[in-house]
Amino acid sequence: MSWTSPITDRTLEDILQRTEKAFFNVSDWLRIYGNSQIVSILVNALLGLGVPFTELEPPAITHFPTADEINDLIANIDRLRQAAALPESSGVVPLKTDWQPGSGAAAPDYEDVNDWERDLDLIRSLLVEAMEYAIFCGVAAAGQPRYWQNRFRRWPHYVKPVDRRRLPRAGVAAAGNGITRANRWRSLAAVTRRAPRLGAAVAGRSYGRQNAWRFYGI
């Protein structure tokens, strides 16, 4: 299975001149269906979703797709569009998925087919780019970098990387730890020098350990 370049530039002139793009053939069906399968795999893998996908039988030259089959083909694409949650400004459009059978009923035209293929192409290209800007959601854990700690916030653009220096951990201060661990709920602007340890003063210990509950700037 591989991606096949879509056709999204059908025009009224193609219809009037009866060019190759004026007809919807088995090759067009197979291209759209195959591309929708690839986009389905991409959406489920990148977003961790289980978007329903209706499996369809490959058509033959002697087979005319029914209205239900056409609707299933389009519905696969539209569910992927909704799952990708791309903004309207991206160019994706909602698709009609309730075409009716019968000679007197309306049928999809060249503009509709352009929309089917364009939506698939945009989802495939934009979703991969959008993953660089996504902020994952979940419970923030102590010791994680800032772009993980801010897990419930959405940013209009990429969150810049934080300083690579080791960040203070979060938790209850433990005796015998340095200031970077003792001040566990405080964010330090810079890495501090080794601080006096915490604990009960014991005779014979140095000045730095006797004053175990005091913090010094130097």
Disulfide bonds with the S-S distance in Angstrom:
none
